[in-house]
Amino acid sequence: MNNINIIYEDNHLLVVEKPINIPVQEDSSEDKDFLNILKRYIKEKYDKKGNVYLGLVHRLDRPVGGIMVFAKTSKSASRLSEQIRSRKLEKKYYAVVCGNINNSGTLKDKLLKDTKLNVVKIDEKGKEAILHYKKISDINNLSLIEVELETGRSHQIRVQLSNYGFPLYGDQKYNKKAVVGQQIALYAKELCFYHPTTNKLLTFSLDLPKRTPFNLFGKGKI
């Protein structure tokens, strides 16, 4: 992959845009994964000998694209991971859901992952999942919303919104009406966290994607 969108880079961090339909890390599919793609990028750019360290501190589902931060040192990885645990690292997403959702709201559920089927269910035995959303616009029985995660559970946005009757457009796993071939309308738009060594507050964001169905709602940052 030659056209990696590098948003920010220093000796401690690498902030990049993950393309859609690429796994973040190596899995059973044996397809090219983003972590190893970025390690090769670093190795070639800096002519590094031997193995390259790049810490994976959070994830995006394979079909989901958007902004991610990776740690270039183990100390940075540890400090970023602690920010995630203490909920100091903020993550926001663009999502297009089916239906005309309320203007804003907070969803709280317990989520349990079925590792055999690779699906997540609402279950009282699960872990707490909290998200906040606000509607930006709606058209043709679709709503563009901004989602802010308070917790970072696997498939959280997809499962919670589907459970409340607003499944994501194109979600082949949790939207029963999704058409085969549609791309899921979920995009990691913003990260806000403290730099692991300077402690400076950093915020990085990306524009609304131009692809369907996001392009129904206009262009640029909203």
N, C-alpha and C positions, 0 to 999 in steps of 0.2 A: 504494500500500500504506500504509494508515493505522496499522496495529497493529504497528509495528516494536518488537521487544523489545530495548531499549537496556540493556545490562548495566552498562556503565561508559563515561563520557565526560569528557574534559578538553580542554585546548587542544592536546594532542599526539596523543591516542588516541581511537578509537571501537571499543568492544568490543560486539558485537551477536550475536544469534541469526539465522543465515541460515535462511529457510524452505526446505522441500523443493521440488524441481522448479522452481527458479529458477536460471538461470545466474548465476555470480558476476560475469561481465563480458559485454559485448555479443558475440554470436556470429552465425553465419549464419542462425539461426532468426529473428532480429530480434525475439524476445520481450523483454519487460521484464527488465532485468538488475539484480542487487542493487547493484552499484557505483553506477549512475546513480540508483537509488531512494534510496540513502543521500546522494548529493550533493544531491538535491532536498530531502531532509530537512534537511540542514545549511543550505542556501540559505534555506529558508523559516523555520527556527527562529531564525537569526541575522540574517535580512533582508540577506543578503550580495548585493552587486552584482557582476556579472561571473561568471566561471567559478569553481567551487569546486574546490580541490585535495583529493583523497582518494587516498592511496597504497594500492595493492593489493600486499600483501607475501606472501600465501599464498592457496591456493585450496581449494575443496571441489567435488567433482563435482556436476553439476546435480541429480541426484536425492537428494543427501545434504544433510541439514540439520545445524545445530548452531553452535557458537561460533566466531567469527572476530574477528580484530583488524585494523583499518584504521588507517593513519597520516594524521594531519591536517596534517602538515608534511613537506617533503621530507627534512629532517634526521631526523625520527622514522622515516620510511620506510627510509632508509639504515641506521640503527642497528638496526632490527628485522630487516631483511634480513640484516645481518651476524650477528645472533644465530641466525638460521635456518641460515646457512652454517656457523657454528661449533657448531651443535647445542646451543645454550643455550636456545632456545625449545622447550618441551616440549608435545607434543600427545597427548591421550588421547581414545579413542573407545569408545563402546558399540557392539557388533556382535552380531547373532544369526546363528549359523552352523548349517547343517544337519549333524546328526551329533553324537555325544558326544565332544567333543574332550578331549585331555589337560588336566590341571589347569593347567598353565603350560608355556611354551616360548618359544623364540626362533627365528624364521625368517630365513634368509639366502639371498638369491638374486641373480641378475643380471637386470634387467628392461630390455626393449627395446620402445620404442613404435613401432607401425606407424601413422604419421600419416594414411595414406590410408584405412585401415579404422577408425581411432580405437580401436584395441585395444592392449593391452600383453601381451607374451609373455615367458616365461622364456627367456633367451638369454644365452650366455656373452659375447656381444659387447655386452651391455647394461651399465647402471650398477648399482652395488651397492645392494641394498635390504635393510634390516634392520628387523624389528619384534619386539616382545615382547608376549606376551599372557598373561592369567591368566583362568581360568574362574571366573565368579561363581555360576552355577547352570545346571542343565539340566532339561528337561522335554519329553516327547513327541518325542524324538530331535532336539531343538534345544538349542543351548548359548548362553547369554548370556556374553559375554566382554568384558574390558576390554583394549583394544589401545593400546600406546604405540609411537609411531613414533620410530625412531632416525634414519631418513632419510625424506624426503618426496617419493617418486616418484609420478608419475601413476598412478592406479588401484592403488596399491601393496597396500593391505589386501585389496582385492577379488581381485586376481590371486594373491597369495601364498597366502591361505587356500584359494582354489579349487584351486590347484596341489597342496596337501597333502590334498585330499579333503574340505575343509570349506567349501564355497561359502557366501556370504552368502544368507540368506533373501531372496527377492524380487529378486535381482540379475539383471536381464534380459540382461546382457551376458556374465557369467561363470558363471552357474548354469544349466545345461541343463535342470534340473527346475523352474525358477521358473515360476510361473503368470502369464500375462499379466494385468496390472492390479495385481499385488502391488507394494508399495512396498519398496524396498531397506532392509534393517534395519542401517543404518550411521549413526551419529550422533556428531558431534564434541562431546564432553562436557566437555573441560577444556583450558585453555591456561595455561601458566606461563612467564613471561618477565620480563626486567628493564625497568623503565620507561626509555624512551630518554633522558630528561633527568635524572631523580632517581636512577636506577640502583637504585631500590627493587624488590625481588622481588614480583611480582604473580601471583596465582593466581585464575582465574575458572572456575567450573564450573556445569553445568546438571544438572537432575534427569533421571532416566530418562524418556524419552517415554512418553506414555500410550497411544499408538497400537499397533496390531498390528504385530509379535508381541511388542514390548517389554512390553506390559501383561500378558503371561503370567507375568512374573517379579516382580511386585510393584510397589510405588510408591516414589517418593522417591530420594534419593541412596543409592548402594550403596558 
